[in-house]
Structure formats: structure tokens, C-alpha cells
């Protein structure tokens, strides 16, 4: 039986440029595990109220099957740029290796 395809949502707001880096790395991570980057659903957050309703912890937020695999690094809910710890230091998107690992964990055989 082949692995199931994960639901992938990239939440962002226009005021933070980091989401484009996250989208790029997420696409590379998906290609690395043999899944089409076309599965990425982008969701633009436009208001503080929408951020609250979505549980949006900053841009970019990546959800895999409805769960934020990096929630331990998340700040408070709101319209802010989010930073991630990587081997290279704090960056505006998760490291490629961390994305690959998170994607592998949500794939079920």
C-alpha cells in the first residue's frame, strides 16, 4: 500500500515576506519525498480576527493534516512574522531537513 498524501496548508499574510521562502522549501521537501508541490494550499490571513479564528501563530505557518508540526516554536496568535530555529540560526521558514522529516511523519503507509 502506498503512503497517503498529506493535507498541506501554508498560512501567511502579505506583510511578511518569509512565506515565499517557506513555500519554496516546502516544495523542495515535497519533491524530495516524491509528492507533488501542487498539494500546497495557500491561505492568506487578512485580519486579526481571521488570525484568531485560524489559530494563526505568525507568517508563515505550515499545517500538515491540520496540525502545526513546529508549534513548539510558535509565538502568540496574531499578525506577525514567525521565526524558526534551524542549524543555520533563526530563519523565516523551517529548514528543508525539518520539513522533510515532518512530511515523512504525517505520511501513513
C-alpha positions, -999 to +999 in steps of 0.1 A: +000+000+000+014+034-009+016+063+016-014+087+017-009+123+006-008+148+034-031+179+035-007+208+034-017+244+042+006+274+041-009+302+061+006+337+056-001+374+054+010+398+028+031+419+052+056+392+059+079+381+030+090+348+048+061+329+034+077+328-001+108+311+014+086+286+033+067+279+001+100+273-018+114+250+009+081+231+013+080+225-025+116+211-024+108+189+006+077+175-011+098+168-043+124+150-021+098+126-008+081+122-042+050+142-036+037+169-059+042+205-047+007+211-062-007+198-030+003+230-012-029+250-004-021+287+004-043+305+028-039+343+031-048+357+065-061+393+061-073+404+095-065+400+132-100+384+136-092+359+109-059+352+126-076+345+159-102+322+142-075+302+124-052+300+155-026+317+132+007+319+151+025+341+125+036+341+089+044+316+077+026+288+095+026+253+079-001+229+088+002+192+079-031+174+082-044+203+102-016+203+127+014+227+130+045+204+133+065+234+146+040+246+172+067+243+199+084+273+183+052+293+178+045+326+194+012+341+202-017+342+178-017+373+156-004+391+126+034+388+129+063+373+111+073+340+125+108+327+130+121+291+131+152+277+147+175+260+122+211+247+122+220+280+105+203+301+132+169+317+133+152+319+099+118+329+085+110+293+074+117+258+087+149+242+074+145+218+045+156+188+066+130+196+092+102+199+066+112+166+051+111+149+085+077+165+093+062+154+060+075+118+065+059+117+099+024+125+085+026+100+057+009+068+067+017+035+050 
